[in-house]
Amino acid sequence: MKNKWSTTRYLVALGFLTVLVLITMFLYELSGIKQQQEVLAINVAKAHAATVISIREWGAKQEGVYVTLEHIAPNPYLKDPLRDLIALEGPELTKLNPAYLTRLLGELTAKNNGVIFHLTSLLPINPDNNPDAWEKDALLSFDQGETSKWVIGDFNGEKQVRYMEPLFVEPNCLKCHWEQGYLPGQIKGGISVRFSYEPFGIAQKKQIKVMGTRFLAFGLILIVFTAGFAGKSYLNEQEKLGYSKKIEYLSQMDELMGIFNRRALLQRLDEEIEIAVRHGRPLAIILFDLDDFKLVNDQYGHLAGDWVLKSSAQLIKDNIRSIDSVGRYGGDELMVILPGLAKEKAEIVMERIVSAMDNKVFQYEEHQIRQQASCGLAELAADTKKENGKILRDLLIQAADNQLYIEKRLSEQANK
């Protein structure tokens, strides 16, 4: 039966394909969630940087601001004769230039919420503003035209967000940086922001958990439905296969006797002949004819005759090997196919069957019926050359039939 499981296979394949699509979609959504959190983290970094730049620009426009010396030390790198002021009344004051203001703001935000700002340059006045390796690469990239730099990675054993923008020279910047040779519009450095990625990672895990639960539930429902349909289809196809095998079996078997019918018997004989010729093995057949079987029908009825036929077939089956075949060749004629047996061994089988038939009493209702059989044996020798299969079959059957005819004539003469 060609493609006997086609529907089930299609359903199973569809199920696997759907699961594959779901996995692909899950991985795509997973990548999207990761990218979404990274974009959010960078936008937060940009917002922090923009806030700091705005504060620095305000400080620059004010040309610095004064604060009390109570909690803030003077900037040792600020060359301004008015850096420190001693008022006639009130606390002592010190001037905060934009760079110093930005650094102090960074220290405060780092302490309060973990956001660290760093004003840096390739030519810093304050050694504390020297860039680290990543900041230096970013500053060099700004000189090549890049407008920002960011990365999310491990720094000092912690996953962090790092973002950096360039700072350009404004006219009011030259009051502190004129000695360094900067011109308005040039890049004098950059502002870097860094903070922990952990909050974004936690949010990312929560989103993945929710999405994973949703996909898992949908996938399980889909698998259950697909498995149900596939199982039902499998059972239906198995049932159809059972019907097909039953039909095939019935098409090959004689309904009354439970053995091969003529068509299936001759087909099996053709197969055994081909095997025997190909491998150089002997093959024998025996033709049985139930003697005076018409008298059984006439004397006891056709039901009794059917019983004798069925019982005779069973008797023959009981006295042959499992690899041998028996079938109904004609009305009351039966044939036994004996693959691998030469004439001498086939005669032993034939005599055993005849002896069993002679000693058998068929009990049908209150009747005890005896039935004898005549037989004819023919052999396909092991050295038989390859010929047309049908010709060899006809020759073999004809030889057995001739032997059967001789046997019946001898039996009739003996009974006279």
C-alpha positions in Angstrom: 0.0 0.0 0.0 1.8 3.1 -1.2 2.1 6.0 1.2 0.0 4.2 3.7 0.8 6.7 6.5 0.8 9.8 4.3 -1.8 11.7 6.3 -0.2 10.9 9.6 3.2 11.8 8.3 1.9 15.1 6.9 0.3 16.0 10.3 3.5 15.0 12.2 5.6 17.0 9.7 3.2 19.9 10.1 3.6 19.7 13.9 7.4 19.7 13.7 7.3 22.6 11.2 5.0 24.6 13.5 7.2 23.9 16.5 10.2 25.0 14.4 8.4 28.2 13.5 7.5 28.8 17.1 11.1 28.3 18.2 12.3 30.7 15.4 9.7 33.3 16.5 10.7 32.8 20.1 14.4 33.4 19.3 13.4 36.4 17.2 11.3 37.9 20.0 14.2 37.1 22.4 16.6 39.0 20.3 14.0 41.9 20.1 13.7 42.0 23.9 17.4 42.1 24.3 17.7 44.8 21.7 14.8 46.8 23.2 16.5 46.8 26.7 19.8 47.8 25.2 18.2 50.7 23.3 16.4 51.7 26.5 19.7 51.6 28.4 21.5 53.7 25.8 18.7 56.2 25.7 18.9 56.6 29.5 22.7 57.1 29.2 22.0 59.8 26.5 19.5 61.5 28.8 22.1 61.5 31.6 24.8 62.9 29.3 22.4 65.6 28.0 21.6 66.6 31.6 25.2 66.9 32.5 26.1 68.8 29.3 23.3 71.2 30.0 24.5 71.8 33.6 28.1 72.3 32.3 26.9 74.7 29.6 25.0 76.7 32.3 28.1 76.8 34.4 30.2 78.0 31.5 27.7 80.8 30.7 27.9 81.9 34.3 31.7 81.9 33.9 31.8 79.6 37.0 29.9 79.7 40.3 31.1 80.2 43.8 30.4 77.8 46.7 31.5 77.8 50.3 34.7 76.0 51.3 32.9 74.1 54.0 32.5 70.9 52.1 34.4 71.5 48.8 38.1 71.9 48.3 39.3 74.5 45.9 40.2 73.4 42.4 44.1 73.3 42.3 44.2 73.3 38.5 42.1 76.5 38.1 44.3 79.4 37.2 42.1 82.3 38.2 43.2 85.1 40.6 39.6 85.3 41.8 39.3 81.6 42.5 39.0 82.1 46.3 37.1 85.0 47.9 37.2 86.0 51.5 34.0 88.0 52.2 34.0 90.7 54.9 31.0 89.0 56.3 30.0 85.4 55.7 31.8 82.1 54.8 34.8 81.8 52.5 34.0 81.0 48.9 35.8 79.1 46.0 35.0 79.2 42.3 33.8 76.1 40.5 34.7 76.2 36.8 32.5 74.0 34.4 34.9 71.0 34.4 35.3 71.0 38.2 31.5 71.3 38.5 30.9 68.4 36.2 33.4 66.2 38.1 31.8 67.0 41.5 28.4 66.3 40.0 29.7 62.9 38.8 30.9 62.0 42.2 27.5 62.9 43.7 25.5 60.9 41.2 27.9 57.9 41.5 27.3 57.9 45.3 23.5 58.4 45.1 22.4 56.2 42.2 25.4 54.6 40.7 25.6 56.8 37.6 29.2 57.9 37.0 30.1 60.9 34.8 33.6 61.5 33.6 34.8 64.6 31.8 37.9 63.5 29.9 40.3 64.6 27.2 43.4 63.5 25.3 45.0 66.7 26.8 43.5 67.1 30.2 44.6 69.7 32.7 43.6 67.6 35.7 45.3 64.2 35.7 42.1 62.8 37.2 40.5 63.5 33.9 42.8 61.2 31.9 40.8 58.7 29.8 40.8 55.0 30.3 41.4 52.6 27.4 37.8 52.6 26.2 37.4 56.4 26.5 40.6 56.9 24.6 39.3 54.8 21.7 36.1 56.8 21.8 37.9 60.1 21.7 40.0 59.0 18.8 36.9 57.9 16.9 35.4 61.3 17.5 38.4 62.8 15.6 37.4 60.4 12.7 33.9 61.8 12.6 31.8 59.6 14.9 29.2 61.5 17.0 28.9 59.1 19.9 30.2 55.8 21.2 28.5 53.2 23.4 29.0 49.6 24.6 27.3 47.2 27.0 29.8 44.8 28.5 31.7 43.6 31.5 33.8 46.1 33.4 35.5 45.3 36.7 33.4 42.2 37.1 30.0 43.9 36.4 27.9 44.3 33.3 27.7 48.0 32.6 26.4 50.5 30.1 29.0 53.0 28.8 28.2 55.9 26.6 30.2 58.9 25.5 29.7 62.1 23.5 32.2 64.6 22.3 32.5 68.1 23.8 33.3 71.0 21.5 35.2 74.2 22.3 32.9 77.2 22.9 34.2 80.7 23.1 33.7 80.8 26.9 35.8 77.6 27.2 38.9 79.4 26.1 39.1 81.3 29.3 40.4 78.1 31.0 41.8 76.2 27.9 43.5 78.9 25.8 46.9 77.6 26.9 46.2 74.3 25.3 45.8 75.8 21.8 42.2 75.0 21.2 40.1 76.9 18.7 36.3 77.4 18.8 34.4 74.4 17.3 37.2 71.9 17.9 36.7 68.7 19.9 38.4 69.3 23.3 37.2 66.0 24.9 34.2 64.1 25.8 31.7 63.3 28.5 31.3 59.6 29.4 28.5 58.0 31.4 28.5 54.6 32.9 26.1 52.7 35.1 25.1 49.1 35.9 23.0 47.2 33.4 21.5 45.0 36.1 18.1 46.8 36.3 17.7 46.4 32.5 18.8 42.8 32.7 16.2 42.0 35.4 13.5 43.7 33.2 14.7 41.7 30.3 14.5 38.4 32.2 10.9 39.2 33.3 9.9 39.9 29.7 11.5 36.7 28.5 9.8 34.7 31.3 6.4 36.1 30.3 7.0 35.6 26.6 8.4 32.1 27.2 5.3 31.1 29.2 3.0 32.4 26.4 4.9 30.6 23.7 5.1 27.4 25.8 1.4 27.4 26.5 0.6 28.0 22.8 3.1 25.4 21.7 1.7 22.8 24.2 -1.9 23.4 23.0 -0.7 23.1 19.4 1.2 19.9 20.1 -1.7 18.4 21.9 -4.1 19.2 19.1 -1.6 18.0 16.4 -0.9 14.8 18.4 -4.6 14.2 18.7 -5.3 14.6 15.0 -2.2 12.6 14.1 -3.2 9.8 16.5 -6.7 9.7 15.1 -5.3 9.7 11.6 -2.9 6.9 12.5 -5.7 4.8 13.9 -7.8 5.4 10.9 -5.0 4.5 8.6 -4.1 1.5 10.6 -7.8 0.4 10.4 -7.7 1.0 6.6 -4.4 -1.0 6.5 -6.1 -3.8 8.4 -9.0 -3.8 6.0 -6.5 -3.8 3.1 -4.6 -6.7 4.5 -7.8 -8.6 5.2 -9.0 -8.0 1.6 -5.6 -9.0 0.3 -5.7 -12.1 2.5 -9.2 -13.0 1.3 -8.3 -12.4 -2.3 -5.5 -15.1 -1.9 -7.3 -17.6 0.2 -9.9 -20.3 -0.5 -12.8 -19.3 1.8 -13.9 -22.8 2.4 -10.6 -24.6 2.9 -8.5 -21.8 4.4 -5.6 -22.4 2.0 -4.4 -20.6 -1.1 -6.8 -20.3 -4.0 -5.7 -21.2 -7.5 -4.4 -17.8 -8.5 -2.4 -17.3 -5.3 -1.1 -20.9 -5.4 0.2 -20.5 -9.0 1.8 -17.1 -8.1 3.6 -18.7 -5.1 4.7 -21.6 -7.4 6.1 -19.0 -9.9 8.1 -17.3 -7.1 9.5 -20.6 -5.8 10.5 -21.7 -9.3 12.4 -18.4 -9.8 14.2 -18.8 -6.5 15.0 -22.4 -7.1 16.5 -21.7 -10.6 18.4 -18.6 -9.4 20.0 -20.4 -6.5 20.3 -23.9 -8.0 18.0 -25.5 -5.4 15.6 -28.4 -5.9 11.8 -27.9 -5.8 9.0 -30.5 -5.7 5.2 -30.3 -5.9 2.5 -32.8 -5.0 -0.9 -32.9 -6.6 -3.6 -34.6 -4.5 -7.0 -35.7 -5.8 -9.7 -36.9 -3.4 -10.9 -40.3 -4.7 -14.6 -40.6 -5.5 -15.3 -37.4 -3.6 -18.6 -37.0 -5.5 -19.9 -40.0 -3.6 -19.4 -38.1 -0.3 -21.6 -35.3 -1.6 -24.2 -37.7 -3.0 -24.3 -39.9 0.1 -23.9 -37.4 3.0 -24.8 -34.0 1.4 -22.7 -31.1 0.3 -22.2 -29.7 3.8 -20.5 -33.0 4.7 -18.5 -32.7 1.5 -17.4 -29.2 2.5 -16.4 -30.5 5.9 -14.3 -33.3 4.3 -12.6 -30.8 2.0 -11.8 -28.4 4.9 -10.6 -31.2 7.1 -8.4 -32.7 4.3 -6.8 -29.3 3.8 -6.0 -29.1 7.5 -4.6 -32.6 7.6 -2.2 -31.7 4.8 -1.2 -28.5 6.5 -0.5 -30.5 9.7 2.0 -32.7 7.9 4.1 -30.2 6.0 6.7 -27.6 7.0 6.0 -23.9 7.7 7.9 -22.9 4.6 5.8 -25.2 2.4 2.6 -24.0 0.8 -0.7 -25.7 0.1 -3.5 -24.5 -2.1 -6.7 -25.6 -3.9 -5.8 -26.3 -7.5 -9.2 -27.4 -8.7 -12.5 -28.6 -7.2 -11.2 -31.5 -5.1 -7.6 -31.2 -6.1 -5.0 -29.8 -3.8 -1.3 -28.9 -4.5 1.6 -28.8 -2.1 4.7 -26.8 -2.9 7.9 -28.1 -1.3 10.9 -25.7 -1.8 14.3 -27.1 -1.3 13.2 -30.8 -1.4 14.4 -33.2 -4.0 12.3 -36.1 -5.2 13.4 -38.6 -2.5 12.6 -36.4 0.4 9.4 -35.1 -1.2 8.2 -38.7 -1.5 8.6 -39.1 2.3 6.3 -36.1 2.8 3.8 -37.5 0.2 3.7 -40.9 1.9 3.2 -39.3 5.3 0.2 -37.3 4.0 -1.3 -40.4 2.2 -0.9 -42.5 5.3 -2.5 -39.9 7.5 -5.4 -39.6 5.1 -5.9 -43.4 5.0 -6.0 -43.6 8.8 -8.2 -40.5 9.2 -11.9 -40.8 10.1 -13.8 -37.6 9.4 -16.6 -37.2 11.9 -19.5 -35.2 10.5 -22.6 -35.1 12.8 -23.4 -38.8 13.3 -21.5 -39.9 10.2 -18.0 -41.3 10.1 -16.5 -40.7 6.7 -13.3 -42.1 5.3 -11.6 -40.3 2.4 -8.6 -41.5 0.4 -6.5 -39.5 -2.0 -4.4 -40.2 -5.1 -1.3 -38.2 -5.6 1.3 -37.3 -8.2 4.8 -35.9 -7.5 7.0 -33.9 -9.8 10.5 -32.5 -9.2 12.3 -29.4 -10.6 15.9 -30.5 -10.5 18.6 -28.3 -8.9 20.4 -28.0 -12.2 17.4 -26.8 -14.1 18.4 -24.0 -16.5 16.6 -20.6 -16.5 13.7 -20.6 -18.8 10.4 -18.8 -19.0 8.8 -19.1 -15.6 5.4 -20.1 -17.0 6.9 -22.8 -19.2 8.7 -24.4 -16.2 5.5 -24.1 -14.1 3.4 -25.8 -16.8 6.0 -28.6 -17.3 6.1 -29.2 -13.5 2.4 -29.3 -13.1 2.0 -31.5 -16.2 4.5 -33.9 -14.8 2.7 -34.1 -11.5 -0.6 -34.5 -13.2 0.7 -37.3 -15.3 1.9 -39.1 -12.3 -1.4 -38.5 -10.6 -3.2 -40.0 -13.6 -1.1 -43.1 -13.5 -1.7 -43.4 -9.8 -5.4 -43.2 -10.2 -5.5 -45.8 -13.0 -3.4 -48.2 -10.9 -5.8 -47.6 -8.0 -8.9 -48.2 -10.1 -7.4 -51.5 -11.5 -6.6 -52.7 -8.0 -10.1 -52.1 -6.9 -11.7 -54.1 -9.7 
